[in-house]
Amino acid sequence: MSISSAPQIRTPATYMRGGTSKGVFFRLDDLPASAQQPGTARDALLLRVLGSPDPYGKQIDGMGNASSSTSKAVILSRSTQPGHDVDYLFGQVSIDQPFVDWSGNCGNLSAAVGPCAIHMGLIDAARIPQNGTFPVRIWQANIGKTIVAHVPMNNGQVQETGDFELDGVTFAAAEVALEFIDPADDDDEGSAMFPTGNVVDTLEVPGVGSFAATLINAGIPTIFLNAQELGYTGTELQGEINGDAGALARFETIRAHGALRMGLIQHMSEAATRQHTPKIAFVATPASYTASSGKAIDAKDIDLLVRALSMGQLHHAMMGTAAVAIGTAAAVPGTLVNLAAGGGVRSSVRFGHPSGTLRVGAEAAQINGQWKVTKALMSRSARILMEGWVRVPSDTF
């Protein structure tokens, strides 16, 4: 019996909260040479950093915190795209399986990208104001989209503390306003935002049922369903869904069929390794409920209820990219999201989620009979939690 004595290697990293998520942020050129390109070495490094795959589901031997919101990695570099400051690549690291999903963005961590890019020196200091806000133009490399993060500055440093409150985050911080530019996957006919060409489809799921569904590519590919058709009210908290193995299995089956219908996968089997996208969410008209923190949410203060699943579990708040999808869908008359919010043309909605409420806006217009969304808007906050080096055994990759 041989005992491995491989030394640990250390890699510079920054551990950040962005919105209601946390992740380990790297500069591309700080990564070990073999991990500076996409592939198995990079995936192996990130899996080991986060503590995956962990059959116990706890990520005790890594930086992950055993939830989809905290098993995340980000790689930043000076932008190669004209008119952009930083390239942002996001990896959703599976907790119990040996894979990293690169198929989508993380909207919550998008709020941390601008502050982190400044902190890492990826933006020329001469361009950054001493005070005020600095618009960091981010190229979201996973999906090929532009995000503008308005980062507050104070005496030449990123301002991280403040009085902006975000449900799902315990402490107040400085507000980072985000613009998701052209968030929908529009083609020339405008149909790719709705890959089937319809704002509502009937999704047939053998063995489960038939459901009205809005299938949208905006922010992140998302399947919206009506809570009532699933036997829910839209006021559910995590325990009511995540403790029900049968419900989670049904959601995953529906998600797989939706992914197939959206053209994201060619075979049902592919859904198992494409867990990050599409998301699945259910909506309902406003109702009062008590959020997970004990805060009372009054029906009159929200436009609709939304609950969303991420990586096979009901999310504790709302994924930022799904919030973009919610804002975009709400702006287009006739979608399930729009109808749950009362119908008509809407430039913003405030929705209720398990941790509280969130407001998201979208600028939409009808062009040649097709709805186009030029940008989605929401505010988040971000904060550096720790900086230094992460260590992994050198035989990891």
C-alpha positions as CSV (number, residue, x, y, z in Angstrom):
1,M,0.0,0.0,0.0
2,S,1.5,3.3,-1.1
3,I,0.7,6.6,0.5
4,S,0.5,9.6,-1.8
5,S,2.8,12.4,-0.7
6,A,2.1,14.9,-3.4
7,P,2.8,18.4,-2.2
8,Q,0.1,21.0,-2.3
9,I,0.3,23.8,-4.8
10,R,-1.2,27.2,-4.1
11,T,-3.0,29.4,-6.6
12,P,-3.9,33.1,-5.9
13,A,-7.7,33.5,-5.5
14,T,-10.3,35.8,-4.1
15,Y,-13.4,34.5,-2.3
16,M,-16.4,36.7,-2.9
17,R,-20.0,37.1,-2.3
18,G,-22.0,38.4,-5.2
19,G,-25.8,38.9,-4.6
20,T,-27.0,35.8,-2.9
21,S,-24.2,33.6,-4.1
22,K,-20.5,33.0,-3.2
23,G,-17.7,31.9,-5.4
24,V,-13.9,31.5,-5.8
25,F,-12.5,34.0,-8.3
26,F,-9.3,33.6,-10.2
27,R,-7.2,35.6,-12.6
28,L,-6.8,33.5,-15.7
29,D,-3.0,34.1,-15.8
30,D,-2.7,33.0,-12.1
31,L,-4.0,29.5,-12.9
32,P,-1.5,26.7,-13.3
33,A,-0.5,26.5,-17.0
34,S,-2.5,23.4,-17.8
35,A,-5.6,25.0,-16.3
36,Q,-5.3,28.2,-18.4
37,Q,-7.2,26.5,-21.2
38,P,-10.6,24.8,-21.1
39,G,-10.5,21.1,-20.5
40,T,-10.0,18.3,-18.0
41,A,-7.2,19.9,-16.0
42,R,-9.1,23.1,-15.4
43,D,-12.2,21.2,-14.4
44,A,-10.2,18.9,-12.1
45,L,-8.6,21.9,-10.4
46,L,-11.9,23.7,-9.8
47,L,-13.6,20.5,-8.5
48,R,-10.8,20.0,-6.0
49,V,-10.9,23.7,-4.9
50,L,-14.6,23.5,-4.2
51,G,-14.4,20.0,-2.6
52,S,-16.2,18.0,-5.3
53,P,-17.3,15.4,-6.1
54,D,-18.4,14.7,-2.5
55,P,-20.7,11.7,-2.0
56,Y,-21.5,13.1,1.4
57,G,-22.8,16.3,-0.3
58,K,-21.1,18.6,2.1
59,Q,-17.9,19.8,0.4
60,I,-16.1,19.6,3.7
61,D,-12.7,19.3,2.0
62,G,-13.0,22.4,-0.1
63,M,-14.3,25.9,-0.4
64,G,-17.9,25.0,-1.4
65,N,-20.7,25.3,1.1
66,A,-22.9,22.4,-0.1
67,S,-25.4,24.4,-2.1
68,S,-25.7,25.4,-5.8
69,S,-25.4,29.0,-4.6
70,T,-22.0,28.5,-3.2
71,S,-20.4,25.8,-5.4
72,K,-19.2,28.3,-8.0
73,A,-15.9,29.3,-9.7
74,V,-15.1,32.4,-11.8
75,I,-12.2,33.1,-14.1
76,L,-11.4,36.7,-15.0
77,S,-9.1,38.2,-17.6
78,R,-8.5,41.5,-19.4
79,S,-11.1,41.5,-22.2
80,T,-10.3,40.4,-25.7
81,Q,-13.5,41.9,-26.9
82,P,-13.6,45.5,-28.3
83,G,-15.3,48.0,-25.9
84,H,-15.1,45.7,-22.9
85,D,-13.0,45.8,-19.8
86,V,-13.0,42.2,-18.5
87,D,-13.9,38.7,-19.8
88,Y,-15.9,36.7,-17.2
89,L,-16.1,32.9,-17.4
90,F,-18.4,31.1,-14.9
91,G,-18.3,27.5,-13.8
92,Q,-21.1,25.9,-11.9
93,V,-19.3,23.1,-9.9
94,S,-21.4,20.0,-9.2
95,I,-21.4,19.1,-5.5
96,D,-21.6,15.3,-5.8
97,Q,-20.7,14.6,-9.4
98,P,-17.4,15.0,-11.2
99,F,-18.4,17.8,-13.6
100,V,-18.3,21.5,-14.1
101,D,-21.1,23.0,-16.1
102,W,-20.0,25.9,-18.3
103,S,-23.3,26.3,-20.2
104,G,-24.6,29.5,-18.5
105,N,-23.9,32.6,-16.5
106,C,-24.4,33.4,-12.8
107,G,-26.3,36.6,-12.5
108,N,-25.6,37.0,-8.8
109,L,-21.9,36.6,-9.2
110,S,-22.1,39.1,-12.1
111,A,-22.3,41.8,-9.4
112,A,-18.9,40.7,-8.0
113,V,-17.1,40.7,-11.3
114,G,-16.7,44.5,-11.7
115,P,-15.5,45.0,-8.1
116,C,-13.2,42.0,-8.4
117,A,-11.7,43.1,-11.7
118,I,-10.8,46.4,-10.2
119,H,-9.4,44.7,-7.1
120,M,-7.3,42.3,-9.3
121,G,-5.9,45.2,-11.3
122,L,-7.5,44.0,-14.6
123,I,-8.6,47.6,-15.4
124,D,-6.1,50.4,-15.8
125,A,-6.1,52.5,-12.6
126,A,-5.9,55.7,-14.6
127,R,-9.4,55.1,-16.0
128,I,-11.0,54.6,-12.6
129,P,-12.5,57.6,-10.7
130,Q,-11.6,58.3,-7.1
131,N,-15.2,58.7,-6.3
132,G,-18.6,58.1,-7.9
133,T,-19.5,55.1,-9.9
134,F,-17.5,53.4,-12.6
135,P,-19.3,51.4,-15.4
136,V,-17.3,48.2,-15.8
137,R,-18.2,46.6,-19.2
138,I,-18.1,42.9,-18.8
139,W,-18.0,40.3,-21.6
140,Q,-19.9,37.2,-20.3
141,A,-17.9,34.6,-22.1
142,N,-20.2,31.6,-21.4
143,I,-23.2,33.1,-23.3
144,G,-21.5,35.9,-25.4
145,K,-23.4,38.8,-23.8
146,T,-22.5,42.2,-22.3
147,I,-23.2,43.2,-18.7
148,V,-22.5,46.6,-17.4
149,A,-21.8,46.8,-13.6
150,H,-22.0,50.2,-12.1
151,V,-19.4,49.9,-9.3
152,P,-19.3,52.5,-6.5
153,M,-15.9,54.0,-5.7
154,N,-14.8,55.8,-2.6
155,N,-11.3,57.4,-2.3
156,G,-10.0,55.3,-5.1
157,Q,-11.2,52.0,-3.7
158,V,-14.3,49.9,-4.5
159,Q,-16.9,50.8,-1.9
160,E,-18.2,47.5,-0.4
161,T,-20.1,48.7,2.6
162,G,-23.4,50.6,2.5
163,D,-27.1,50.5,3.3
164,F,-28.4,48.6,0.3
165,E,-30.4,45.6,1.6
166,L,-30.9,42.5,-0.5
167,D,-33.3,39.8,0.7
168,G,-31.4,36.6,1.1
169,V,-28.3,38.4,2.3
170,T,-28.1,39.1,6.1
171,F,-26.0,42.3,6.1
172,A,-26.5,45.6,4.1
173,A,-23.7,46.6,1.6
174,A,-23.1,49.0,-1.3
175,E,-25.4,48.8,-4.3
176,V,-24.1,47.5,-7.6
177,A,-26.5,48.3,-10.4
178,L,-26.4,45.8,-13.2
179,E,-27.5,46.2,-16.8
180,F,-27.8,43.0,-18.8
181,I,-27.6,44.2,-22.4
182,D,-29.7,42.5,-25.1
183,P,-30.3,39.6,-22.6
184,A,-32.5,37.5,-25.0
185,D,-31.1,35.2,-27.7
186,D,-32.8,37.1,-30.5
187,D,-32.2,36.0,-34.0
188,D,-33.3,38.1,-37.0
189,E,-36.9,36.9,-36.7
190,G,-36.9,37.5,-33.0
191,S,-38.0,33.9,-32.3
192,A,-34.9,32.7,-30.4
193,M,-36.0,34.5,-27.3
194,F,-38.8,32.0,-27.5
195,P,-37.2,29.0,-29.1
196,T,-40.5,27.5,-30.1
197,G,-41.8,30.8,-31.5
198,N,-44.6,30.9,-28.9
199,V,-44.9,32.8,-25.6
200,V,-46.8,29.8,-24.1
201,D,-46.5,26.2,-25.1
202,T,-48.0,22.9,-24.0
203,L,-45.2,20.8,-22.6
204,E,-46.0,17.1,-22.7
205,V,-44.1,15.2,-20.1
206,P,-44.7,11.4,-20.4
207,G,-45.5,9.9,-17.0
208,V,-45.8,13.3,-15.3
209,G,-48.4,15.3,-17.2
210,S,-49.1,18.1,-19.6
211,F,-48.3,21.7,-18.6
212,A,-48.6,25.2,-19.9
213,A,-45.0,26.5,-20.2
214,T,-43.2,29.7,-21.2
215,L,-39.8,28.6,-22.7
216,I,-37.5,31.6,-22.8
217,N,-33.8,32.3,-23.6
218,A,-33.1,35.5,-21.6
219,G,-30.4,35.8,-18.9
220,I,-30.4,32.1,-18.8
221,P,-32.7,29.5,-20.6
222,T,-35.7,29.1,-18.3
223,I,-38.8,27.0,-18.2
224,F,-41.7,28.8,-16.5
225,L,-44.7,26.8,-15.3
226,N,-47.9,27.7,-13.4
227,A,-47.6,26.8,-9.7
228,Q,-51.3,25.7,-9.6
229,E,-50.8,23.1,-12.3
230,L,-48.0,21.5,-10.3
231,G,-50.1,21.5,-7.1
232,Y,-48.3,24.4,-5.5
233,T,-49.3,27.9,-4.3
234,G,-46.1,29.7,-5.1
235,T,-45.5,30.5,-1.4
236,E,-43.4,27.4,-0.8
237,L,-40.0,27.6,1.1
238,Q,-37.0,25.3,0.5
239,G,-38.0,22.6,3.0
240,E,-41.4,22.0,1.3
241,I,-39.8,21.1,-2.0
242,N,-36.3,19.9,-1.2
243,G,-37.5,17.4,1.3
244,D,-39.7,15.8,-1.3
245,A,-37.6,13.4,-3.4
246,G,-40.6,12.6,-5.6
247,A,-41.2,16.3,-6.4
248,L,-37.6,16.9,-7.2
249,A,-37.6,13.9,-9.6
250,R,-40.7,15.3,-11.3
251,F,-39.1,18.7,-11.7
252,E,-36.0,17.1,-13.2
253,T,-38.0,15.1,-15.7
254,I,-40.0,18.2,-16.7
255,R,-36.7,20.2,-17.0
256,A,-35.2,17.5,-19.2
257,H,-38.2,17.5,-21.6
258,G,-38.2,21.3,-21.6
259,A,-34.5,21.3,-22.5
260,L,-35.2,19.0,-25.4
261,R,-38.1,21.2,-26.5
262,M,-35.9,24.3,-26.4
263,G,-33.2,22.6,-28.5
264,L,-30.6,22.8,-25.7
265,I,-30.0,19.0,-25.8
266,Q,-30.6,16.4,-28.5
267,H,-31.2,13.5,-26.2
268,M,-32.8,13.2,-22.8
269,S,-29.7,11.6,-21.4
270,E,-27.7,14.8,-21.9
271,A,-29.8,16.7,-19.3
272,A,-27.9,14.8,-16.5
273,T,-24.6,16.6,-17.3
274,R,-26.3,19.9,-18.2
275,Q,-27.7,20.7,-14.8
276,H,-27.1,24.5,-14.8
277,T,-29.3,25.1,-17.8
278,P,-32.1,25.4,-18.4
279,K,-33.6,26.6,-15.1
280,I,-37.1,25.6,-14.1
281,A,-39.4,27.9,-12.2
282,F,-43.1,28.2,-11.3
283,V,-45.2,31.4,-10.9
284,A,-48.4,32.4,-9.2
285,T,-50.4,35.5,-8.6
286,P,-49.6,37.5,-5.4
287,A,-50.3,36.0,-2.0
288,S,-49.0,36.8,1.5
289,Y,-46.5,34.5,3.1
290,T,-43.7,34.4,5.6
291,A,-40.2,34.4,4.1
292,S,-37.5,32.0,5.4
293,S,-36.1,34.8,7.6
294,G,-39.5,35.2,9.3
295,K,-40.1,38.4,7.4
296,A,-43.8,38.9,6.5
297,I,-44.3,39.4,2.7
298,D,-47.6,41.2,1.9
299,A,-49.4,40.3,-1.3
300,K,-50.1,44.0,-2.0
301,D,-46.3,44.7,-2.1
302,I,-45.5,42.2,-4.9
303,D,-46.6,41.7,-8.5
304,L,-46.3,37.9,-8.5
305,L,-44.7,34.9,-6.8
306,V,-41.8,33.0,-8.3
307,R,-40.0,29.9,-7.1
308,A,-37.0,28.5,-9.0
309,L,-34.9,25.4,-8.9
310,S,-31.1,25.4,-9.4
311,M,-29.0,22.2,-9.7
312,G,-31.9,20.0,-8.6
313,Q,-32.9,22.0,-5.5
314,L,-35.3,24.9,-4.8
315,H,-33.2,28.0,-4.6
316,H,-33.1,29.9,-1.3
317,A,-33.8,33.2,-3.0
318,M,-33.5,33.8,-6.8
319,M,-30.7,33.2,-9.3
320,G,-29.7,36.5,-10.8
321,T,-29.9,35.1,-14.4
322,A,-33.4,33.7,-13.6
323,A,-34.4,37.2,-12.4
324,V,-33.3,38.5,-15.8
325,A,-35.5,35.9,-17.4
326,I,-38.4,36.9,-15.1
327,G,-38.0,40.6,-15.9
328,T,-37.8,39.9,-19.6
329,A,-40.8,37.5,-19.7
330,A,-42.8,39.9,-17.6
331,A,-42.2,42.6,-20.2
332,V,-43.7,40.5,-23.0
333,P,-47.6,40.3,-22.9
334,G,-49.0,36.8,-22.8
335,T,-46.2,34.9,-21.1
336,L,-47.0,33.0,-17.9
337,V,-44.9,35.4,-16.0
338,N,-46.6,38.4,-17.5
339,L,-50.1,36.9,-16.8
340,A,-49.2,36.0,-13.2
341,A,-48.2,39.7,-12.8
342,G,-51.6,40.9,-14.1
343,G,-50.9,41.1,-17.9
344,G,-50.4,44.1,-20.1
345,V,-47.1,45.9,-20.8
346,R,-44.8,46.2,-17.8
347,S,-41.4,47.8,-17.5
348,S,-40.6,46.2,-14.1
349,V,-42.0,43.7,-11.6
350,R,-41.4,43.0,-7.9
351,F,-41.7,39.3,-7.2
352,G,-41.7,37.3,-4.1
353,H,-39.2,34.5,-3.6
354,P,-38.4,32.3,-0.6
355,S,-36.1,34.9,1.1
356,G,-38.2,38.0,0.4
357,T,-38.7,40.2,-2.7
358,L,-36.7,41.5,-5.6
359,R,-37.4,44.1,-8.2
360,V,-36.2,43.6,-11.8
361,G,-36.8,45.8,-14.8
362,A,-36.7,45.3,-18.5
363,E,-36.8,47.6,-21.5
364,A,-38.9,46.0,-24.2
365,A,-40.4,47.1,-27.5
366,Q,-42.3,45.6,-30.4
367,I,-40.4,45.7,-33.6
368,N,-41.9,44.4,-36.8
369,G,-44.5,42.5,-34.7
370,Q,-41.8,40.8,-32.6
371,W,-41.0,41.7,-29.0
372,K,-37.4,42.8,-28.4
373,V,-35.8,43.3,-25.0
374,T,-32.9,45.7,-25.1
375,K,-31.8,45.4,-21.5
376,A,-32.7,44.0,-18.1
377,L,-32.0,45.9,-15.0
378,M,-31.5,44.9,-11.3
379,S,-29.4,45.8,-8.3
380,R,-27.2,43.5,-6.3
381,S,-24.3,43.9,-3.9
382,A,-20.9,42.3,-3.6
383,R,-18.1,41.9,-1.0
384,I,-14.7,40.4,-0.7
385,L,-14.8,37.7,2.0
386,M,-11.2,36.5,1.8
387,E,-8.2,36.8,-0.4
388,G,-4.9,34.9,-0.7
389,W,-4.3,31.4,-2.1
390,V,-6.2,28.2,-2.4
391,R,-4.3,25.0,-2.1
392,V,-4.9,21.6,-3.8
393,P,-2.7,18.5,-4.0
394,S,-0.4,18.8,-7.0
395,D,-1.6,15.4,-8.4
396,T,-5.1,16.8,-8.7
397,F,-4.7,17.5,-12.4
